[in-house]
Amino acid sequence: TAALEAEVAARRRTERELMAIKANLEATLAGMNDALFIVDTQGHLTYFNEAAARFHKFSSRSEMSENLLDYLAIIQVYTPEGELLPIERWPISRGLQGEQAAGQEYQVRRADTGETWLGSCSYAPIRDGNGKISAAVVVARDITAQREAEERLRASEQAFRELSAHLEKRVAERTVELKRANAAKTEFLTRMSHEIRTPLYSILGLAQMINREPLSQHQEDMLGRIQAAGQSLMGILNDILDLPKLDSGSLRLDIPP
């Protein structure tokens, strides 16, 4: 009798522990963000959480049917390329057929509202103690917003690459334009310097010849001014010819040690 009572007590403890584990498991599944539903081989939904209702665009679990065939009139499943799939190729059906996959993408559409979204589904068969398939489980999530964000990012990256290429082209074109402009400026300054230097050399040469002759103090002062002005103008011409070197960065400043 004592042994029987002990066995009964142990069995009750085990039952309570199993009930607690079951309650914790159900609470965990109910609180999942991912949709989870289980369908047996008879096409009955034996379990589905609140996230499964949200995934299929139902306001609550109470709106969902426990019969898989009832969803044929409500849910349409497509490949990412837009091929409409028969129910035999739905993720849950493939799980019941013994297939297993993770992260498979499908387009899902509510036939009654026209609402369409992109789902990522993982599915697998559930087997009994003899290895026979008794049900299948599907875990799914709505990745529409994620894919839209990725598409916006790709579009932004493409726009950035195009803008960078455009800017590089404009920089190259501008560099060619600047080189042409500098070449034209150098040619112009060289010609201008030549046109001015020729008469200036004549003036300075004539002033040097006059300086050899006897001159009054006033004449020497005037001649000195002419020579100083000529040398100053010659210096200005040299500075003008150095401007293209300054633009190109080739001008050097020699500083004595």
Buried (B, 14 or more C-beta within 10 A) or exposed (E): EEEEEEEEEEEEEEEEEEEEEEEEEEEEBEEBEBBBBBBBEEBBBBBBBBBBBBBBBBEEBEEBEEEBEEBEEBBBBBEEEEEEBEBEBBBBBBBBEEBEEEEBEBBBBBEEEEEEBBBBBBBBBBEEEEEEBBBBBBBBBBBBEEBEEEEEEEEEEEEEEEEEEEEEEEEEEEEEEEEEEBEEEBEEBEEEBEEBBEEBEEBBEEBEEBBEEEEEEEEEEBBEEBBEBBEEBBEEBEEBBEBBEEBEEEEEEEEEE
